[in-house]
């Protein structure tokens, strides 16, 4: 899950600061999610998916991964 979140952010070219601003999260929280220090909630995955403008298929894949880690 952590790698998928990092890959999605890097694919769109966002810094941690920009991703945090767009998703309503702190850059540190995103860094912790991407490093696997904390598990994302459904709300986290939804906020990041919208911020990263993921397709429905990409969002679904992240939601499946999120459910698997929780």
C-alpha positions in Angstrom: 0.0 0.0 0.0 2.8 2.4 0.9 4.5 2.0 -2.4 1.2 2.4 -4.3 0.5 5.7 -2.5 4.1 7.0 -3.2 3.9 5.9 -6.9 0.5 7.7 -7.4 1.9 10.9 -5.9 5.1 10.8 -7.9 3.2 9.9 -11.1 1.3 13.2 -10.9 4.5 15.1 -9.9 3.4 16.4 -6.5 5.7 17.1 -3.7 4.7 16.0 -0.2 3.7 19.6 0.6 1.5 20.0 -2.5 -0.1 16.6 -2.0 -0.9 17.5 1.6 -2.4 20.8 0.7 -4.6 19.2 -2.0 -5.7 16.3 0.2 -6.1 18.2 3.4 -3.4 16.3 5.2 0.0 17.2 6.6 3.1 16.4 4.5 4.3 14.4 7.5 1.2 12.3 7.5 1.6 11.5 3.8 5.2 10.6 4.4 4.2 8.3 7.2 1.6 6.6 4.9 4.1 6.3 2.1 6.7 4.7 4.4 4.2 2.3 6.0 4.6 3.8 9.5 0.8 4.3 9.6 -2.0 2.5 7.8 -4.3 4.6 5.7 -8.0 4.9 6.5 -10.7 4.8 3.9 -10.9 8.6 4.2 -7.2 8.9 3.6 -7.4 6.8 0.5 -10.4 8.8 -0.8 -8.7 12.2 -0.1 -5.5 11.1 -1.8 -7.3 9.6 -4.7 -9.2 12.8 -5.4 -6.1 14.9 -4.9 -4.1 12.7 -7.3 -7.0 12.6 -9.8 -6.9 8.9 -10.0 -9.2 7.0 -12.4 -12.0 4.9 -10.9 -9.9 1.7 -11.6 -6.8 3.2 -9.8 -9.0 4.3 -6.9 -10.5 0.8 -6.6 -7.1 -0.8 -6.6 -6.0 1.5 -3.7 -9.2 0.8 -1.8 -8.6 -2.9 -2.2 -5.1 -2.5 -0.9 -6.3 -0.3 2.0 -8.9 -3.0 3.0 -6.1 -5.7 3.0 -3.9 -3.8 5.4 -6.7 -3.0 7.9 
